[in-house]
Amino acid sequence: MQTGDSAHLYATYNDYYLIRRTFGQVPGGMFGSDENSRMGYIDPRQGTETCGFAEQMTSDGILTRITGDPVWADNCEDVLFNSFTAAFTTDMKALRYITCPNGVTADAENHSPGIDNRGPFLTMNPFSSRCCQHNHGHALPYYLQNLVMASNDNGLASIMYNSCKTKAKVGDGTEITLIEETNYPYEEEIRFTLQTAQNVKFPFYFSIPGWCKNAGIKLNGKKLNVTANAGEYIRVEREWSDGDNLVLNLPMEIGIRTWEVNQNSVSVDYGPLTFSLKIEEEYNKINSIESAIGDSKWQADADPEKWPAFTIDAKSPWNYGLIVDKNTPSNSLQIVKKEWPADNYPFSPENTPIELKAKGQRIPQWGIDKFGLVDVLPLYPVKTGEPIEDITLIPMGAARLRISAFTVIN
Ligand SMILES: [Zn+2]
């Protein structure tokens, strides 16, 4: 922005895609950096720090403001919905240093050099890993601040979708209030209501995510004859009145992504959500002071009983390959919608309002390696004679133990 030199902007995109190509053929919007990105350590069992999630989301917001390119908004939602939420206990009191797309251990052991740093980096601890403790707090405030932006023609742009209330000066400078209500990403519909003391003309833009093929919008109950391709904006310009309401519909469908360099593994998406195997998680309370890494600091009067740490053990098998029809995934995966949770927190295995039913087969040679981490994905193609079983997939963001890059069973 300071030099106005487009080469700097292109360099941002180049870096983004270079890192993803080299270390990031994994779901969740991030890449396998651990602490230092290492050539050869690109399997989905490598993870990213919680502060990395927060920093990526913040960078995505800044880049959206500079470029208007929905690719950054999509990445911010990807990281938030599929990675960030899984880095915390559901009460958000404890966090872990590293969260991986494929991770079935959350113990208090040192996993170096499988993870490129020495320490108990997979434990959920409210005192440990202080860079993440310091940094995680900016992810959600900046995300909320970036949901609705001013457009450069005195209008509004809805960039990412969640319930919020926005006050803005639009058109000739009239102040309006915009109310947005939705359970997105667990529903396809986003409802907007405008409050204004006087009629005011301005353009209203709606960012269409890269995964959405048939977005539609209704104004005061009537479908508007406006469309936009995935990754573009719907623009509605008119004189707006108090009480005008808009309903944006972002139809979701099941999608499959293939990660060629990681043994042709696949990830299952439904709109902005990516799915993980549902693994039975057993939480074990441990002392948060004794299990904190050596350089940790915490408030002297913090009571470790009120701020406990947890390890999480897998109590059900996890080494499944997925049986999937890549061309028509709805043939092999079935969506199950459930009630919105009473406590309003959809990112836990019990609460998630969407699950997928699938079929898988266990792969006996895929286990835990000498560093105590899930093995790298087995070589493609995989053969297994194990029985076909019904398995359940839940959103990655609800799974603290997870397999989200799956070996495909042919
Ligand atoms: Zn950190």
Boltz pocket constraint, residues with backbone or C-beta under 6 A from the ligand:
constraints:
  - pocket:
      binder: B
      contacts: [[A, 49], [A, 50], [A, 51], [A, 52], [A, 97], [A, 129], [A, 130], [A, 131], [A, 132], [A, 133], [A, 135]]
      max_distance: 6.0
